[in-house]
Amino acid sequence: MEKTIEWIKTNNFGYSKMIDQTLLPYIYKKISINSSKDMYSAIKTMIVRGAPAIGIAGAHGVVLGAIESLNCDNFVDNIKQIAQYINSSRPTAVNLNWAITEQLKVLEKNKNEDRRKIIELLIDNAIRLENEDIEINKKIGEFGSSIIPKGAAILTHCNAGALATVGWGTALGVVRSAYEKDKTIKVFADETRPRGQGARLTTYELTKDGIDTTLITDAMGAYFMRKKMIDVVVVGADRIALNGDTANKIGTYMVAIAAKYHNIPFYVAAPKSTID
C-alpha cells in the first residue's frame, strides 16, 4: 500500500515525503519536506491534513528538528523547542501533540546517547508510528465493517480516508473493509464546506477504488435520511474528550442531529491517539 506520508531514509538521515493534498483531485503530486519550517507550513496550509496523518507529520517534524540541531550547543533543548513550534501549527487535531510526545519520550530516554544515534532512533520511531497507523486503521475497518448492514448506503462527512492517515483510513477504512465483503454498498459523501474535503478527496478516493459514490451538498443529508436512502453514518474525528464527546469537521454536528431524529445509527471511527 502506498503511504500518504512517509519518511525516506538516505545516507544523510533522510526527509519526509507526502502527497500535496491542496492539488487534489486535479493533480496527484508528492513533495519532499526537508526542514522543520517547511513541515510547519505543510501542516498549517493543509498540504497534509487529517488527524492521524498530521500526527505522523509532527513525528517527522521532530526528526527534521533533530537533524537541524545536530551541531547546536544545546542539542536536546533545541529539539524540544522545535517540537513545540511544530505542535503549534494545528490546534485542532490532538494526534499532533500525541505523536510529538511519543518522539519526545524517545529523546528523553536516550538524551545521553550519541547525537547521530538519537536521530536514528527518532527516525525508527517515526517509521514505527507510520506502520502502526495502517495496521490500526485496518483493525478499525475490520471492526467497523461488522456493523454495516448488507447493501447499506453510508453517509460520511469530510475525508477520513487513506489521505487523512498514512493509509487505508478510519471512516473510509470502515467503508473499504465493508466493500471487500459486500460490493453492493454505496456511499453518499457530503461536500464539506468550506474546504470541500468530501468533494475533492473522499469522492476521489472512493471512485478510484470503484466504490459507488454520490456527492451531495452539506444541506442534503437530512432529505436523503427522510427518504430512507441513508442506512448508517460513519465519520472520523479530530479529538475525542474523556466523556466521549467528539469534535470533527464543521457540519458534523448537523449530520448527527439529523441522524438521531431519523433513527439512523451514527458512528465515529478513530484511533486511540485521537482520544484527548
N, C-alpha and C positions, 0 to 999 in steps of 0.2 A: 504493500500500500504506500502510495506517495504521501509524504508528510506535508502538511500546510506550512509548518515551520520546523526547521531542524538545524542542529549545529554541524558544520562541515569541518572536520579535522584536517589540519595541514601541518607541515613541519614547524610552522610558526604559530602553533596553537589552533588557529582557525578563525571562523567567522559564522555569523548567523545568516541563514538563508530562508526567505519566506515569500509567499505569494503576495503581490501587491493587490489588495482587495479593493482599492479605490478604482481600479481599472476594469474590474469585472462588471457585467458579463461580456463586455465587448472585446477586451484584451486579456489574455492569460500571460502573466509575466512574473517571474521570480526575481527578487532583488537581493543583493548582499548587504548586510548591516555590519559595519566594521568598527563602530565606535559607540560608546555609551550615549553620546548626544544624539546620534542617528537612531538608536533604539528608543530613546525618549520620544523623539519626533515620530517614529513609526507607530508607537502606541498612541500618542496624542492625536495624530491626524488620521487614525483608523486604517493605516496600511495593514496593520494586524488588528483583528477585532475578534470578539467572542471571549468570554471569561477564561476558559481553560487555555486557549491559545495566548492570551495576554499574560497569563501566569508563566508559561514557558518563555515568552519574550522577556519577562522580568528576570528569569533564571539566566537567560543568555546575556542580558544586560549586566548582571553581576560579573559574569566571566569577562566580558569586554572591559569592565571597570578594573578587574584584576590585572588584565594584560596591560592596560594603560598605566597602572600603578607599579608595574614591575620594578622600575628604577627609582621610585619615590622613597624619601626618607621614612615616611610613616605608611608603609605598605598596607597594613591591616586597617588602620583608621581611614585611609584614603578609599579603600574598597567599601567600607561601611557608609561613607559619605555619598559615594556614587550610587550605592544601593538605595539610599533614601531619596536621592534625586530621581532615580528610575521609578521608585514607588509613588512619587507624586504625579506621575504622568496621567494616571487614570484613577479617580477616587471611587468609582462605582464597583468594579469587579474585585471582590475580596481575594480571588485567586492570585492576583498580582502580589499582594502582600504575603500570601501563603508561600508562594514559590520563592520569593526573595528571602523569606525567613528560613526556608529549607536550605538555601545556599549559605546564609549567614551561620547556620548551625555547623555546616562543614568547615567554614572559615574559622570559627571559634575553636572547634575541636582540633584543628590542625595548624593553628596560628604559629606554632614554633617550628614547623617544618620548613624545608627549603621553599623559596617563593615559587619557583617553577613547578614544584610538586603540588603546591597548593592550587595553582591554576589548573593543573591536570585533574586534580580531584574535583574542582568545581565544574570542569567540563564533563567529567564522567557522571557527576550527579545530575547535571542538566540533561544529558542524554538519557539517563535513567528515568527522569521525570517525563521526558518525551514518550518513551516506550510504554511507561506505565499508563499514561493518558489514553493511548489507543486501547490497551487491554481493559482499562476501566470502562471506557465508552462501549466496548463490545459487550461487557457484562451488563451495563445499563440497558443496552439494546436487547440482550437476551432476556433479562427480567421484564423489561417493558413490553416486549412483543407478546408475552403470555397473557396480557390483559387487553390486547387489541382484538376485537371481535372479527370473525371471518368476514371478508368483503367490506370492512369498515371504511368510512370516509373520515379522514383525520384532519382536523383543523390545527394549524400551527401559526405562531406569530413570531416575527423576526427570523433570524437564522441561528439555529443551534445544531449545525451540521458539521461536516468534516472541516469546513472553512473556519468554524468557530473554535475548533480544537486542533490537536495535532493530526487527528484522523478519525473517521467513522462518524463522530458526532454524538450528542446527547439526545435531544429530542428527535433529530433526524436519524440518530443511531437506532432509536426505537422503531422508526418508520422502516429503515433499511432491514433490520432484523425481522420485522413483521413481513416485509415484502419477500424475503428469502423463503418464508414458509407459505405465503399466500399472495400470488401475483394479481389478485383481484382488488387489493386495497387501493385506495386513491387518496390524494391529499388536496386540501384547499389551503393555499398559502396567502396569508394577509400581506399586503404590500409593505406595511410597516413604515409609515412616515415618521420623521422627516427624511431619514437617510435611505429608505427603500430597501432594507436588507432582505425582506421577503421577496420583493420583486426582482432584485438584482442577483441575490445569492442563493436563496432557497430554491427558487424555480430553476436556476442554473444547475445546481447540484442534482436535484431530483430528476429533471428531464434528461440530464446526462446519464443517469442510472436507469432510464427507461421507465420511471415510475409515473403513473398517470397523475398529473398535477394541474390544478386550476388556480390561476392567480385572481384574487379578489381584492377589492378596496377594503380598507380597515373597517368601514362602516357597514359592510355587507354580511358580516359573520352572523349577527343575530337573525337576519332574514333567512339565511340558509338553515339555521337551527330551528326556526319556527316551521320551516317547510320540511323538517325531519330529514335533511340532507347531510347533517353532520352527526356522527356517532360518538366521537371522542375528541377531546382537545389534548394536545401534548405540546408543552413549551419548555424552554430552558430556564436558566436563572443566572442573574449576576451575583446574587447574595441571598443566603437563607439565614434568618435570625434564629436564635436559640428556641423561641416559642413556635417555630415552624413557618412564620410569616416569610414571604419570599418577594424579592424585588427583581423585576425583569424589564425588558424594553417598554417604553411608554406605549400604552394601549392594551397591555396585557390585563390590567385590572378590568377594563371594559369587557374583554372577552370572558374573563372569569365570572363576572356578574351575569352576563347573558347565558353562559353555560349553566350556572346554578338555577337561573329562572326556568330554563328549558329542561332541567334534569339530565344534563349531559355530563358524563364523567370528565373531570379536568385534572390532568396530571402534570407534575413538574419533574423533568428528568435532569439530574445534575450530579456531579461527583462530590465526594466528601469535602474537597478543597473549596467548594462554594459555600459551605456552612461557616458562618462567622461565629 
